[in-house]
């Protein structure tokens, strides 16, 4: 690995490269482009903590993405895991990030995308997974479907609290970046979430309101 | 025009003078230090009430100014401890009414960012504001300082102080002692809790105290608490930089005094790369000058307040303020 890799972004967590599947593995009729996510050492952390976090998160992410896919969620296919270099290779989701889509497209399309995103989050929750970082940078519309990426902070949990944190984070992301249409977008996301989640949704919504109040300095 | 700013949200009482060019003419303070335990809100308020008259006249005298030279009164309206806020708000209202001046009610967190911008020359930073009462990652988006991440329970400074106090380390604030003890420590695994862009420190303190009771050395625990909590904060700061695509990071608040935290953030910024500034210590701690300067800015934006409507806001959120004075 190494040849033909193009750096796409330096994320907060790691470097994301695109590469040809055949450069990483072998000739394949199914995949042409792949994404390589490499958790590079962070110089600010002491080496023990750094390696602990990078290795743990790499393995974790591969496992959770795989299980999310098995649950029927739209997520990349995991193609390879390297624990020594803390590297994941996965399918490339070609499309537009919701972060851009919500700012560029009309309110109707934006709301529809939020509804689908809410559904995807609920689908994970129903199968015992929380995403941990469901910002609009981590959602991609490909064709008709919203895909979730970056499971770096995801975990296995059925806790109402953790589900509510997911919802709260999605709300914060929409509010902080897409404040002009925050209300309709968040309403659509909640609608999608409730439709997929069913009766469990109410408890999560209530808890997310509590979490919001728990943030320091909220006027009550 | 000269603005007199009074700060008194927690244990520090500050009086500052700033003019409309952004020049700081004075920045004096007195601190309430509890004999034992943490801050007692009523005692802190009494401290502020007793010390303010003298601090006011002293500050003016030393700057060769009198009350007649003032053009505006500003006070920290919130967030903070209710009794403290009410004490200095009463003083600010009395001054404004007596001197027939306009009154500006300043948001303490925003004042920290604004004094940081003017003293470091940052234009549009992601701000890491960490003190005994606050831990927030902030950025200006769409007319307001928005909160990109914050603690879900206790503030970082509070976590360090609490650990120190509960572990029997002498001195207030304890965070400073933790920093000294950390120099001789080795790494012990502690819970690392980042929820997206939000943080949690209380579990870290609880776990470290458990290890302390089971005999782990204080040096190791102080070292590890710092390494874990500062890494968490640095991770979220980097996340906020990536999300907002901003190119400057500003560190402020009392915990900015910690060298290890500054080093960590500086390293992250160098690796990104992004410009890193630390607010000078005098202005990173709670201070009156920041209140005076933000008061000037608010006045410029027509955002003064009638004394009759100037009730304090103990839980005032940063993102509730429309920062009209900021040129986006």
Interface residues (C-beta under 8 A of the other chain):
Chain A: X9 X10 X11 X12 X42 X43 X44 X45 X46 X48 X49 X52 X53 X132 X133 X134 X135 X137 X153 X165 X169 X172 X175 X176 X177 X179 X180 X211 X214 X215 X216 X217 X218 X219 X220
Chain B: X78 X79 X133 X134 X136 X141 X142 X146 X147 X148 X150 X151 X152 X153 X155 X187 X189 X192 X194 X195 X196 X197 X198 X227 X228 X231 X234 X235 X238 X239 X241 X242 X243 X263 X264 X265 X267 X268 X270 X271 X272 X313 X314 X315 X316 X317 X318 X320
